[in-house]
Amino acid sequence: MNREHLQLEYGLCFEWGLPGAKAIGADADIAVVVDVLSFTTTLTVALDAGIDVLPYRWNDDSAERYARDSDAVLAVGRSRAANGQISLSPNTIRRSEAPRRLVLPSPNGSTISFELGAGTGVCVGASLRNATAVAGWIARHRTSTSVVSVIAAGEKWPGGELRPAIEDLWGAGAVLSALTAIGRGADASPEALAAMTAWCGVADTLPQSLSACASGRELRASGYPQDVAIAAEVDRSTAVPVLEDRVFRAAAQIE
């Protein structure tokens, strides 16, 4: 891998997808995964409800066994969720009885988090719902030499290639902008600065912009407008999901 792609000269970095997570997140002191529609949004809703979340690889045949061995409920596919079942849709958590532990696979954010869980740094989940809370937590735990890498999960084209998803750029920018606002953004890479600029461009029109972007339109057309509305609840949550021993728990529970 080209050394110049690793953003090694900077304390705040930004990249896309699983390849980007492996490039700049695996060795970071703190890696922040952003998947606004919908893994990290659903993650914050789950933690708000007192649910511990286990990320897992998408469409893996071992997911049922993993959930059983972990004493957890396995989320079903969004389109297959019946009444009372939890899926990647955050609205299903609000409409269901909360389990104690939930395995929540997704093709992007959850898969990335699962991979980062094998690293030596700290993995945190962020969305628009908890961006400021995550930034505050990072500021309290980051030293002057710590590297923070923010990963926009993105989506996938039908062929499996990464589709950069604008909502994840905004979510990453929201976290980075909040860090800058509290004086912790002086060493941001140009890539991180670009994410901040993107967020500043929509911060005042976020609900409309999220609804109008490609992923928002896709979810609304598929019958999930409430998922988009929940994702647009900017800073409604103070939960900071920290991955420890393959489980996302609220930071206050593990400090």
LINHU-V570700 format. One record per residue. N is the residue number from 0. RES is the residue in one letter. PHI is phi in whole degrees, 0 to 359 (* if undefined). PSI is psi as a letter, one per 30 degrees, with the letter a starting at -180 (NA if undefined). Layout:
((N | RES | PHI | PSI) (N | RES | PHI | PSI))
This chain:
((0 | M | * | k) (1 | N | 295 | k) (2 | R | 303 | e) (3 | E | 291 | f) (4 | H | 276 | f) (5 | L | 270 | f) (6 | Q | 56 | h) (7 | L | 291 | f) (8 | E | 278 | f) (9 | Y | 239 | l) (10 | G | 268 | f) (11 | L | 240 | j) (12 | C | 234 | l) (13 | F | 216 | k) (14 | E | 206 | l) (15 | W | 243 | k) (16 | G | 66 | a) (17 | L | 297 | e) (18 | P | 300 | e) (19 | G | 294 | e) (20 | A | 297 | e) (21 | K | 292 | e) (22 | A | 286 | e) (23 | I | 242 | f) (24 | G | 261 | e) (25 | A | 298 | e) (26 | D | 255 | g) (27 | A | 287 | l) (28 | D | 292 | e) (29 | I | 225 | k) (30 | A | 250 | k) (31 | V | 250 | k) (32 | V | 260 | k) (33 | V | 237 | j) (34 | D | 218 | i) (35 | V | 296 | e) (36 | L | 238 | i) (37 | S | 210 | f) (38 | F | 304 | e) (39 | T | 285 | f) (40 | T | 293 | e) (41 | T | 298 | e) (42 | L | 301 | e) (43 | T | 292 | e) (44 | V | 296 | e) (45 | A | 296 | e) (46 | L | 294 | e) (47 | D | 300 | e) (48 | A | 270 | g) (49 | G | 84 | g) (50 | I | 261 | k) (51 | D | 278 | k) (52 | V | 240 | k) (53 | L | 254 | j) (54 | P | 288 | l) (55 | Y | 203 | l) (56 | R | 294 | k) (57 | W | 283 | k) (58 | N | 54 | h) (59 | D | 266 | k) (60 | D | 296 | f) (61 | S | 271 | g) (62 | A | 299 | e) (63 | E | 297 | e) (64 | R | 294 | e) (65 | Y | 299 | e) (66 | A | 295 | e) (67 | R | 297 | e) (68 | D | 291 | f) (69 | S | 266 | g) (70 | D | 54 | h) (71 | A | 226 | l) (72 | V | 274 | k) (73 | L | 265 | k) (74 | A | 293 | k) (75 | V | 265 | l) (76 | G | 298 | k) (77 | R | 306 | e) (78 | S | 284 | f) (79 | R | 259 | f) (80 | A | 290 | k) (81 | A | 267 | l) (82 | N | 304 | k) (83 | G | 88 | f) (84 | Q | 263 | k) (85 | I | 260 | k) (86 | S | 231 | a) (87 | L | 292 | f) (88 | S | 288 | k) (89 | P | 297 | f) (90 | N | 294 | f) (91 | T | 293 | f) (92 | I | 292 | e) (93 | R | 289 | f) (94 | R | 255 | g) (95 | S | 235 | l) (96 | E | 290 | k) (97 | A | 284 | k) (98 | P | 284 | l) (99 | R | 285 | e) (100 | R | 223 | k) (101 | L | 224 | k) (102 | V | 273 | k) (103 | L | 236 | i) (104 | P | 287 | l) (105 | S | 204 | l) (106 | P | 287 | f) (107 | N | 238 | d) (108 | G | 299 | e) (109 | S | 290 | e) (110 | T | 299 | e) (111 | I | 297 | e) (112 | S | 298 | e) (113 | F | 300 | e) (114 | E | 293 | e) (115 | L | 291 | f) (116 | G | 298 | f) (117 | A | 275 | f) (118 | G | 277 | a) (119 | T | 264 | f) (120 | G | 272 | a) (121 | V | 259 | k) (122 | C | 251 | k) (123 | V | 235 | k) (124 | G | 259 | k) (125 | A | 226 | k) (126 | S | 217 | a) (127 | L | 294 | f) (128 | R | 290 | f) (129 | N | 225 | g) (130 | A | 302 | e) (131 | T | 291 | e) (132 | A | 297 | e) (133 | V | 296 | e) (134 | A | 299 | e) (135 | G | 297 | e) (136 | W | 295 | e) (137 | I | 299 | e) (138 | A | 300 | e) (139 | R | 285 | f) (140 | H | 250 | f) (141 | R | 271 | k) (142 | T | 264 | l) (143 | S | 292 | f) (144 | T | 251 | g) (145 | S | 290 | k) (146 | V | 256 | k) (147 | V | 247 | k) (148 | S | 247 | k) (149 | V | 256 | k) (150 | I | 247 | j) (151 | A | 278 | j) (152 | A | 296 | e) (153 | G | 72 | a) (154 | E | 241 | a) (155 | K | 230 | k) (156 | W | 287 | l) (157 | P | 307 | f) (158 | G | 278 | f) (159 | G | 98 | f) (160 | E | 288 | l) (161 | L | 298 | k) (162 | R | 251 | j) (163 | P | 303 | k) (164 | A | 256 | k) (165 | I | 300 | e) (166 | E | 295 | e) (167 | D | 285 | e) (168 | L | 298 | e) (169 | W | 296 | e) (170 | G | 297 | e) (171 | A | 297 | e) (172 | G | 297 | e) (173 | A | 295 | e) (174 | V | 295 | e) (175 | L | 296 | e) (176 | S | 294 | e) (177 | A | 294 | e) (178 | L | 296 | e) (179 | T | 296 | e) (180 | A | 297 | f) (181 | I | 257 | g) (182 | G | 82 | g) (183 | R | 241 | g) (184 | G | 240 | g) (185 | A | 291 | f) (186 | D | 251 | h) (187 | A | 280 | k) (188 | S | 287 | l) (189 | P | 303 | e) (190 | E | 296 | e) (191 | A | 294 | e) (192 | L | 297 | e) (193 | A | 295 | e) (194 | A | 296 | e) (195 | M | 298 | e) (196 | T | 298 | e) (197 | A | 298 | e) (198 | W | 295 | e) (199 | C | 301 | f) (200 | G | 288 | f) (201 | V | 236 | f) (202 | A | 304 | e) (203 | D | 274 | f) (204 | T | 231 | g) (205 | L | 303 | e) (206 | P | 303 | e) (207 | Q | 293 | e) (208 | S | 294 | e) (209 | L | 294 | e) (210 | S | 293 | e) (211 | A | 270 | f) (212 | C | 287 | l) (213 | A | 302 | e) (214 | S | 291 | e) (215 | G | 295 | e) (216 | R | 296 | e) (217 | E | 298 | e) (218 | L | 295 | e) (219 | R | 295 | e) (220 | A | 293 | f) (221 | S | 274 | f) (222 | G | 97 | g) (223 | Y | 235 | h) (224 | P | 295 | f) (225 | Q | 293 | f) (226 | D | 296 | e) (227 | V | 293 | e) (228 | A | 296 | e) (229 | I | 294 | e) (230 | A | 298 | f) (231 | A | 272 | g) (232 | E | 281 | i) (233 | V | 299 | k) (234 | D | 58 | g) (235 | R | 286 | f) (236 | S | 249 | k) (237 | T | 254 | g) (238 | A | 289 | k) (239 | V | 242 | j) (240 | P | 284 | j) (241 | V | 245 | k) (242 | L | 275 | j) (243 | E | 222 | k) (244 | D | 55 | h) (245 | R | 72 | g) (246 | V | 235 | k) (247 | F | 278 | k) (248 | R | 232 | l) (249 | A | 297 | k) (250 | A | 304 | e) (251 | A | 298 | f) (252 | Q | 282 | f) (253 | I | 239 | g) (254 | E | 260 | NA))
